[in-house]
Amino acid sequence: MANPNNWNPTFEELTVTGNVTFGDVLKDSQSLFRGRLKIDERPTGGTTEDYALQIRSESGKTSGTHWGIDSETHLKATGTASLRGVQGVAVLDATFTSTGGTFNGVYGQVRIDGTYNAPAGFLNAGYFLQGPSTALTVGHLCSVWLDSQQANTVTGSHQLAYMTNNGAAQMDEVFYIYGGDKITSLMELDTVGGMVSDTAETGGTSKKIKITIDGVVHYLNAYTG
């Protein structure tokens, strides 16, 4: 299939072997696929290639927004179906052993190699938006849900959230919360008998944890016992 630009098969499925190029050498054309597109690269024993699907784009826009990947999933039925706009799963198959690899279901990075001068701008490796919705009846509504389903013993450190600052720059805060005076409490602790007891500690060695409230520095006291 040397020239797929005018490809217009009349049958449901077409099998093509070898390398196939869509578009032109200028990398500025658009190929439209109507229906589902499935990338299936699973040879016996696994592939040794770096990726199954690679997307590279270079935007020349001076305003507006450019999307590297634009994914939008709609539910058009009444019932109990669930939606996942994007799913990323990293799995180590059974019978195999990893001796030092890092597994990320989803990896996000923001990097500025040029000059970024926008005092009111935001740089985010990940942005999770709870969009405006109709009135809801729901058990929980949240922008981020962290869940662990680990059932077996973990030899090593085990957390729901692990945060590090490996940069040379001094960081101002671990958390910045803008509540708009519409947040009732900082947190709710539920079923936490392993870390919360009914007695207060006020003795032993004390430390103070610095926090800032409306621009004013305050301190939380912590005691060893």
N, C-alpha and C positions, 0 to 999 in steps of 0.2 A: 504494500500500500504506500506508494511513493509520494502521492500528493493528496493529503486528506482534506485540503481546503474546501473542495467541493463534495465532500463525503456526505451522502444522503441515502443511507441504506433503507430499504423498504421492508426489511425483515426485523424481527424483534431483537436478535442477539447477533453480534459480530465478534468473531475471535481474530485478534491480530497478534502475531508474534514478532519479536524484534523491536527495535526502537522506532517510535512514531512521533513526528513533530507536528504540532498544531500551531497555527499562527505563522508569523514571518520572522525573518532574522532581526528586524528592528525591535522586536519584543514590544510592539505597541498595538497589537490586534486583540480582538476579543473573540473567544470561542464560547459558544452557548451550548449547554447540555440541557435538554428538556427531559425531566424525569430524574431518577436516582442515578448517582454516580458512585461506584464502589471501587475502592483501591484495595486489592487483595494480594499482598506479597508474603506468602507463607510457604516457601519451598520446604521440602523434607530436610529436617535438621536446622531450619532457620536460615534467614538471609544474613550475609555479612556486609550488606550495604549500610550506609549511614542513616538512611531514612526511607520511609515508604512514600511520603508525600512532602515535597518541599515547596514553599511559597516565598518568593522574593519580590518585593515591590519597592520602587523608588519614587517618591512623590515630589513633584515640582510645584505644588500649590503654595501660595503665599497666604492663604486664609482658608477658613472652613476646616473640614476634617477629612483625613484620608484613612481608610480602613485597610489593614493588611489582610484580615479575614473578617467578613461580615456574616454573622450567623444569626438568624431569627427564626424561632420555632413557635408556631401557633397551634393551639388546641381548638378544633372546630367540632366538638361533640360534647354532649352532656354526660357525665359519668364520673368515674374514679380514676381515669387515666392520669399518669404523671408525665411531665415534660423535663427534658434535659437539653438546654440550648447547646451546650458543648460538654462532652464527656471525655476526660482523659484518665486512662487507667494504665498503670505500670505494674507488671506482674512478673515475678520470678517463678517460672514453671516448676512443678514438682520434680524431684530427683536431681535438680541442679543446685549448685552451691555458689553463692556470691561471696567473695572474700574481701570486698572493699568498694564495691560500686555504690553509687548514689541513685536512688529511685525517686522520681518526681512524677506524680500523676499529672500535675499541671505546673509549668514553670513560666514565670513572668519576670521580665527584666526591662528596666528603662535605663538608657544610657545616652549621655550627651557628649558627642565627640567634637561638636562645634561650640558656638557661643550661645548660651541661654541667658537672656536678660529680660526677665518678666517678673517683676516683684509680686504681681498678683496671680501668677501662674501656679499650676500644680504639676508635680512630677510624681507619678505613681507606677510602681511595678505591677500593682493589681488594684483594680477599682471595682467595687461591688455595690451596685445601686439598688436600693429598694424603691422601685418606681412608684409614682402616684397611682393608686388603685381606687376602685369603688369601695364602699363600706364592706368590711370583711367580718366574717365569723370564722375564727381560726384558733388553733391551739397555741401556736407561736408564729410570730412574724419577725424575721430578722434579716439583716444584711449579710451576715456570715454565720454559718453553722459549722462548728468543729465537732467531729464525732470520732471516737475510737471504738473499734469492734475487736480489739486484740483480746483473745481469750487465754492464750498461753503465756507462760512466764517470760518476762523480758529481762535478760541479763545486761544491765546497763541502765542508762538514764531514760526515763519514759515520761513524756509530757503531751499535753494537748496543744500547747503553743511553745515554740522554741524561737527565741529572738536573740540576735547577735548584732553588735556594732563592730565590724571589722575594718571600718574606714578610719582614716587618720583625723577626720574632722570631728570636733566636739559636737555632740548631739544635745539638743535642748531638752527634749522629753522622750520618754518611751511611748506615752499616750498623749494625744491632744484631743480633747473632747469639747466640741462646740454643741451645747445643749439647746441654745435659743430659749432658755428658761422654760423648757417643755420636757424635762426629764425628771421623773419623780425620785429615783434613787440611783446610786452608783451601780449597785449590783444586787442580785438576789441569790442567796445560797440555799440550795435544796438538796437534802439527803447527803450531808457532808460531815457525818459524825466522825470520820477519820481525821479531819483536820480542824473541826470546831468543837470546843468543849464548853461546859456551862460555868467555868470559873475564869476569872480575869487574872492576868499576870501583870504585876506592877513592880516587881523587884528584880534583883540580879543586875546583870549588865544591860544598860539601855542604849538604844540607838534611835536616831531620828531620821525619818524619811522625808525628803524635801518634796513638796508639791506646791503648785501655784494655782491660786483661785482668783479669777478676775484680775490677774496681773500682780497679785500680792502673794508673797512667799509665806507658806504655812508649813507645819511639820506634823507628821504622824509618828507617834512614839511606839517603839517595839522593845519588848523586854525578854530576857532569857528565862526568867522565872523568879 
